[in-house]
Amino acid sequence: MLRCFLLGVFVAAVLAFAPASAYRHASPPPISAGSLVTFDTENAAQAHCPKDEVVWLNTNSGIYHEKGMRWYGRTRHGAYVCRKEADIAGDRDTRNGQ
């Protein structure tokens, strides 16, 4: 009886102090509006989505810019994201080509 109690206490302690990364699933959860994964660097975003295009998202407006465009990596409030994930989250491409 005491062994069961101590085992329960031990398991509870391990779960309470385990890092959050220990609970991550093998595949990421589906993307929805407001849950877009953003990155500080282009390389980090490309590592997250190696088969997708990395774009610069203006996080205030929800408009993204492709590499080579005027505002790519230059807006005051922004981050690098995967294009397909941005589309799913409801963001859109710039309409003026900048």
N, C-alpha and C positions, 0 to 999 in steps of 0.2 A: 504494500500500500504506500509506504514512504517512497519506494523507488519510483512508482508511477507519478507521485506528486513531484518529486525532484526532476524527473524526466520532463514533465509538463512545464515546470518553471524554466528549465534549461532551454527547451524549444521556444518558449515565449520570449526569453531573453535574446536568443539568436535572431529570431524574426524581428524583434524590436530594434536591434542595432545593426542589422544587415543593411548595406548600401542599397539605394533605390535601384541601381543597375541590376541587382540580383533578381528583381521582379520583372524585368523587361521580357517581352515575348520575342520569339525568333523573328517574326515579321512585324513591321511597324503597323500601328492601327491605321484605319482608313483616314484620309485627309478630309476635313470638312471646313466650312467657312470659319475662320477664327482660330484654326489649329495648324496653320502652316508652319513648317519647319524652316527657320531662317538661319543664315550663316554670315559670319563676319568676313570670311574670305572666299574668293572664287574657288580655290582648291578644295576647301572643306565641302562646299556645295557639290562640286563635281564628284568628290568621293562618295557622297550620299546618293547621287543619282548618275552613275557613270554612263548610262545609255540615253540620258536626257540632256537637253540644252540648259545651261545655267543662264539666268537672267537677273537683272537688277530690279528689285521691286521697290517702288516708292511706297513705303508703308502707310503714309498718310492718305494717298489718293487711290491706292490699289492698282496702279498702272505700272507695268514693267517694261524695261528697255533691254534690247538685245545687245550683245557685245558689238562694239563698233559704232553704236549710236551715241549721240551727243551727251545724254544724261546717264549712260551706263556707269554705275559706280560713283555718281556725282551728286545725287540729290541729298539734301540735308538729312532726311529721315528715310533710311532704306536699308536693304539687306539683299544678299545673294540668295536666290531660291531656285528650285527646279521648276522649269516651265510647266510641265504637266500638273504638278502639284498646285502651282499658282492658279492654273485654269480651273481645277477642281474646286479650289477654295473661293472662286468667284472673282479673282483678279483678271485684268485684261491687258492686252498688248497696247502700246501707244498707237494712236491713230495718225499722228503727224510724222512718223518716221524719225523722230528725234529721241 
